């Protein structure tokens, strides 16, 4: 694996996380219907959704919010030749923060644990964008 393409691996792992949340959401909604805490029709526009499936639905939404900035900056770093060891390290740390956030959100859902995991990812994406800016200023 070349250094320039290493930036893609944390992106691939994050995409894997996103794909993994879909069956969790499906299974939780199916279980809610089976145990009669929701009706199939309730999920057409889920205003009233059982807590377990609502957490999975919200987590899936989370995979399309902050991570969009992550994927864009990783691609920009790759295209401009700025995907060095620092950027790749930050990208892996971001992906680990998303894995931790999802684990907490889909498990205990304790805000006291979830907020720091989210905040870490936010800071890491900010550092990736700063890394891109510095790279461009230095002639990347």
C-alpha positions, 0 to 999 in steps of 0.5 A: 500500500503506497503512502498516497493511497493510505488515506482511503483505508479509514474512509473504507472502514467508515463506509463499512460502519455506515453499511453495518448500521443499516441491518441494525436499523432494519432488525430493530424496526422489525423487532419493534413491529414484532413486539407491537411497540410500533406498526409497520406504517409508523416507519413511513414517516417515523415521527413516533419510533421506539427508542431502540430503532430511533437510536439506530435511525439517528446513528445512521443519520450521523454517518451522513453529517460530519463524515461528509466533511471527512470524506471530502477533505480526505479526497482533497488531500489525496488529489493535492498530494497532501495525504501524508502520514499526519493526514492518514493518522488523523483520518484513522483517529477520526474513523476510530472516533466514529466507531466509538460513537456508533458503539456507544450510540447503538449500545448504552447510548450514554450522552456522557460517553457519546459527546466526547466521542463526537467532539473528538471526531469534530476536532479531528475533522477540523485538524484534517481541514487545517492540514489541507490548508497548510499543505496548500499554503506551503505549495501543495 
